[in-house]
Amino acid sequence: MSDSGEGCLKALSGMTMLDKQAQLEAIKASANVLAASLDADLFVYNFEITPPFDVMFIKKVSAREHPRPNVVLFLTTEGGSADSAFRMMRFLQAKYDHITIVVPGWCKSAGTLMCIGAHDLIMCDSGELGPLDVQITKVDEMDEQKSGLAAEAAFEKLQQEAFKFFIQFVRDFGASEYRVTLKTASDIAAKMTTGVMEPIFDKLDPVTIGEDYRSNRLALAYAERLNIHSKNLNRSRSYDALDNLLAGYESHGFVIDKKEAENLFKRVKPLAAEMVDLVDLMGMEAVFPRSRRMEQAPKMEFLNDEHEATKAAAEPGEKAAPTRSADRSSRRGNRSSGLHGNPQAGSSEEQTIGSWEIQENGG
């Protein structure tokens, strides 16, 4: 078995002989070595992608005073809001020169949207993405959603059935003992088809169909904007990965594994050998998403320490040389300053939002 496959399977099993504190220290040591090797910050996000956690994510990353020029994001999520996913990834694109997303386990829906904004995608053998069809809350239903493509699919199916009814009625009249012209047969068939299909079409709400269409257009618009920066989607006249992600899969839960992802993205890599130990040490946290339903808190934190070279240059009496990411921020302006976020989010020093406490240091 390859090193990448072995590391993923170890993480999936969650087996470790280390106690909790030793595990945390080992994660930190491994992350620091990897960060130095890649010249990148390592950040883990494991939770749904929704407000106010998008703002918490931005504040958490912004709080690092001496970032490296690149970032590696270990992303595990059930999905969430397209708005939040776009906000988080655009922030990373503005802050870092190069973005790599590592997918050790589940990275569904809004998580897949974030992956579109990454320059490189690293997928574990147990990693999986999901389609981008927007999920819409059903009317008068608690915590139950439907695909934004459902109404469109229903309308297309009814059109097909109405045409089949019409053709069959015309053929039946033509084969009957009654001598009628094609025009007469067509008129009668049209009236019969209308009588059969009209009550069904009346149940379709044009406003709902329009709203669902606009919701799916939102995912398209966000994905196109993120891909302008990353240029990682396979898009050509003969094959458009974005169209496939939006409407090419049979269900929202469709498993997009590494092999399938290689058709969608230009740069999909296996788990690098130097990452195997780190993913192994992270264990189940790297594979299965945390969830409100399980009364779990979000996990978002840097795995590596601050960049020591930049910190040393910033000591009193010495002027720190600006990093590439800092130089970009000074030219473009701080994009996070325009975010109002959730009024309950509080200051960047706060570690709680309502009853949700950020899990740090493996907590």
C-alpha positions in Angstrom: 0.0 0.0 0.0 1.2 3.5 -0.8 2.3 5.9 2.0 -0.7 8.2 1.1 -3.2 5.3 1.3 -1.7 4.0 4.5 -1.9 7.4 6.2 -5.5 7.9 5.2 -6.5 4.5 6.5 -4.7 5.1 9.8 -6.6 8.4 10.2 -9.8 6.6 9.4 -9.2 3.9 12.1 -8.3 6.6 14.6 -6.0 4.1 16.4 -3.1 5.7 18.3 -1.0 4.8 21.3 -0.3 8.4 22.3 -2.1 10.0 25.2 -3.9 13.3 24.4 -1.2 15.7 25.4 1.5 13.7 23.7 -0.7 13.6 20.6 -1.1 17.4 20.6 2.6 17.9 21.0 3.3 15.5 18.1 0.8 17.3 15.9 2.5 20.6 16.6 5.9 19.3 15.9 4.9 17.6 12.7 3.0 20.7 11.6 6.0 23.0 12.2 8.3 20.8 10.1 5.7 20.6 7.3 5.1 24.4 7.5 8.8 25.1 7.2 9.1 22.7 4.2 6.2 24.2 2.3 6.7 27.8 3.6 3.0 27.7 4.4 0.6 28.1 7.4 -1.4 25.0 8.2 -5.0 25.5 9.3 -7.7 23.0 10.1 -11.4 23.7 9.8 -13.9 21.1 10.8 -17.6 22.2 11.0 -20.5 23.4 8.9 -19.8 26.5 6.7 -22.4 28.9 7.9 -22.7 32.3 9.8 -21.3 33.2 12.2 -18.5 30.6 11.8 -17.4 32.2 8.5 -16.7 35.4 10.4 -15.0 33.5 13.2 -12.8 31.8 10.6 -11.8 35.1 9.1 -11.0 36.7 12.5 -9.0 33.6 13.5 -6.8 33.7 10.4 -6.5 37.5 10.5 -5.2 37.3 14.1 -1.9 35.7 12.9 0.5 38.6 12.9 3.3 36.9 11.0 1.7 34.6 8.3 3.7 32.7 5.8 3.0 33.4 2.1 1.1 30.2 1.5 -1.6 28.2 3.3 -2.6 24.6 3.5 -6.2 24.2 4.7 -7.3 20.8 6.1 -11.0 21.0 5.4 -13.7 18.6 6.7 -17.4 19.7 6.5 -20.9 18.6 5.7 -21.4 21.8 3.7 -23.5 24.8 4.5 -24.0 28.3 2.9 -22.6 29.2 -0.5 -22.4 32.8 0.8 -20.2 31.8 3.7 -18.0 29.5 1.5 -17.4 32.3 -1.0 -16.6 34.8 1.8 -14.1 32.5 3.5 -12.3 31.5 0.3 -12.1 35.0 -1.2 -10.5 36.1 2.1 -7.9 33.4 1.8 -7.3 34.3 -1.9 -6.6 37.9 -0.8 -4.4 37.0 2.1 -2.2 34.2 0.7 -0.2 33.7 -2.5 -0.9 30.0 -2.9 -3.8 27.9 -1.4 -3.8 24.2 -1.0 -6.8 22.3 0.4 -6.3 18.9 1.8 -9.4 16.6 1.9 -8.8 13.7 4.2 -12.6 12.9 4.6 -15.9 14.5 4.0 -15.9 17.9 2.2 -19.4 18.3 0.8 -21.4 21.0 -0.9 -20.1 24.4 0.3 -16.8 22.7 1.1 -16.5 21.7 -2.6 -17.2 25.3 -3.5 -14.3 26.3 -1.4 -12.1 23.7 -3.1 -12.8 25.5 -6.4 -10.9 28.5 -5.1 -7.8 26.5 -4.2 -4.7 26.3 -6.5 -4.1 22.7 -5.6 -6.3 20.0 -4.2 -4.9 17.1 -2.2 -7.3 14.2 -1.7 -6.9 11.2 0.6 -8.2 7.8 -0.3 -11.0 8.4 2.1 -11.7 11.9 0.9 -14.8 12.9 -1.0 -16.4 16.0 -2.4 -20.0 16.5 -3.4 -22.2 18.3 -6.0 -23.0 22.0 -5.9 -26.7 21.9 -6.4 -28.1 24.3 -3.8 -30.1 22.8 -1.0 -33.3 24.8 -0.1 -35.3 24.4 3.0 -38.8 22.9 2.5 -41.8 25.0 3.4 -43.4 24.0 6.7 -40.7 21.4 7.3 -38.2 21.5 10.1 -34.5 20.8 9.2 -35.5 19.2 5.9 -34.2 20.4 2.6 -34.6 19.8 -1.1 -32.4 20.2 -4.1 -32.7 23.4 -6.0 -32.8 21.3 -9.1 -36.0 19.4 -8.0 -38.5 21.8 -9.5 -36.6 22.1 -12.8 -36.3 18.3 -13.0 -40.0 17.9 -12.4 -40.9 20.5 -15.0 -38.7 18.8 -17.6 -40.1 15.4 -16.8 -43.7 16.7 -17.2 -42.8 18.2 -20.6 -41.5 14.9 -21.8 -44.6 13.0 -20.5 -47.0 15.6 -22.1 -45.3 15.1 -25.5 -45.5 11.3 -25.2 -49.2 11.6 -24.3 -49.8 13.7 -27.4 -47.9 11.5 -29.8 -49.6 8.4 -28.4 -53.1 9.9 -28.8 -52.4 10.9 -32.4 -51.2 7.4 -33.2 -54.2 5.8 -31.6 -56.6 7.9 -33.6 -54.6 7.1 -36.8 -54.8 3.4 -36.1 -58.5 3.5 -35.3 -61.4 2.6 -37.7 -62.5 6.2 -37.8 -61.3 8.2 -40.9 -60.0 11.5 -39.6 -57.4 13.9 -40.9 -54.1 14.5 -39.2 -55.3 18.0 -38.2 -58.4 16.7 -36.6 -56.5 13.9 -34.8 -53.9 16.5 -33.6 -56.6 18.8 -32.3 -58.3 16.0 -30.3 -55.0 14.7 -29.0 -54.0 18.2 -27.8 -57.3 18.6 -25.9 -56.9 15.2 -24.3 -53.3 15.8 -23.4 -54.2 19.2 -21.9 -57.0 17.6 -19.8 -54.6 15.0 -18.4 -51.7 17.2 -17.7 -53.2 20.5 -16.7 -54.1 19.5 -13.1 -50.5 18.4 -12.6 -49.0 21.6 -14.1 -51.3 23.7 -11.9 -49.5 22.4 -8.9 -46.2 23.9 -10.0 -45.5 27.3 -8.6 -43.7 29.5 -11.1 -42.4 31.7 -8.3 -40.8 28.7 -6.6 -39.3 27.6 -9.9 -37.8 31.0 -10.4 -36.4 31.2 -6.9 -34.8 27.8 -7.2 -33.3 28.8 -10.5 -31.8 32.0 -9.0 -30.4 30.0 -6.1 -28.6 27.7 -8.4 -27.3 30.7 -10.4 -25.8 31.9 -7.1 -23.6 28.8 -6.8 -22.6 29.2 -10.5 -21.6 32.9 -10.0 -19.6 32.2 -6.9 -17.7 29.2 -8.4 -16.8 31.2 -11.6 -15.4 34.1 -9.5 -13.3 31.7 -7.3 -12.0 29.9 -10.4 -10.8 33.1 -12.0 -8.2 33.2 -9.2 -7.3 29.5 -8.9 -7.8 28.3 -12.5 -8.2 24.8 -11.4 -11.5 23.7 -12.9 -11.5 21.8 -16.2 -13.6 23.9 -18.5 -13.7 23.6 -22.3 -16.2 23.5 -25.1 -16.4 19.7 -24.9 -16.5 19.4 -21.1 -17.4 21.8 -18.4 -16.7 20.6 -14.8 -18.8 23.4 -13.3 -21.9 22.4 -15.3 -21.3 18.8 -14.1 -20.9 19.9 -10.4 -24.1 22.0 -10.7 -26.4 19.6 -12.5 -24.5 16.5 -13.6 -25.0 14.2 -10.6 -28.1 12.2 -9.6 -28.2 13.3 -6.0 -26.7 15.8 -3.6 -25.0 13.0 -1.7 -23.2 11.7 -4.7 -19.7 10.6 -3.8 -17.0 12.5 -5.7 -13.9 10.6 -4.9 -10.3 11.3 -6.0 -10.7 9.5 -9.4 -13.9 11.5 -10.1 -12.3 14.7 -8.9 -9.5 14.3 -11.4 -12.0 14.7 -14.1 -13.3 18.0 -12.6 -10.0 19.6 -11.5 -6.7 20.2 -13.3 -4.5 19.7 -10.2 -5.6 16.9 -7.9 -2.8 15.2 -6.0 -2.6 12.3 -3.5 -1.6 12.8 0.1 2.1 13.7 0.0 4.5 11.5 2.0 5.4 14.3 4.3 1.7 14.8 5.2 0.9 11.2 6.1 2.2 11.4 9.7 0.3 14.6 10.4 -3.0 13.3 9.0 -2.5 10.1 11.0 -1.9 12.1 14.2 -5.1 14.1 13.6 -7.0 10.9 13.5 -10.8 10.9 13.2 -10.9 14.7 13.4 -9.5 14.8 9.9 -12.1 12.4 8.4 -15.6 12.9 9.9 -17.2 16.4 10.1 -18.3 17.9 13.4 -22.0 18.7 13.6 -24.5 20.7 15.6 -26.7 17.6 15.5 -24.1 15.8 17.6 -23.8 18.9 19.9 -20.2 19.3 18.8 -18.4 22.6 18.6 -16.4 23.9 15.6 -12.7 23.1 15.3 -10.7 25.9 13.7 -7.1 26.6 14.5 -3.5 26.9 13.1 -1.6 23.7 13.5 1.8 25.4 13.2 3.5 28.1 15.2 4.0 31.7 14.0 6.8 32.2 11.4 9.9 32.5 13.6 12.0 34.3 11.0 9.4 37.0 10.6 8.8 37.3 14.4 12.5 37.7 15.0 12.7 40.5 12.5 9.8 42.2 14.3 11.6 42.5 17.7 11.9 46.0 19.2 14.5 48.1 17.6 14.3 46.2 14.3 12.0 46.8 11.4 10.4 43.7 10.0 10.6 43.0 6.3 7.1 42.8 4.9 6.0 39.3 3.9 4.5 38.7 0.5 1.1 38.3 2.0 1.5 41.5 4.0 2.6 43.4 0.9 -0.5 42.2 -1.0 -2.7 43.2 1.9 -1.3 46.7 1.9 -1.8 47.1 -1.8 -5.3 45.7 -1.9 -6.6 46.8 1.5 -7.8 44.5 4.2 -10.8 42.7 2.7 -12.0 41.5 6.1 -12.5 45.0 7.3 -15.6 45.3 5.2 -17.3 42.4 6.9 -19.9 43.3 9.4 -20.6 39.6 10.4 -23.0 38.6 13.1 -23.6 41.1 15.9 -23.2 38.3 18.4 -19.7 37.5 17.0 -18.0 39.8 19.5 -14.3 40.8 19.4 -11.5 38.7 17.8 -10.3 37.8 21.4 -13.6 36.1 22.2 -13.6 32.3 21.8 -17.4 31.8 22.0 -20.3 32.5 19.8 -23.5 31.9 21.7 -23.1 28.4 23.1 -20.6 27.3 20.5 -17.0 27.3 21.7 -14.1 27.0 19.3 -12.2 23.7 19.9 -8.5 24.4 20.0 -5.5 22.2 20.6 -7.4 19.1 19.7 -10.2 19.7 22.2 
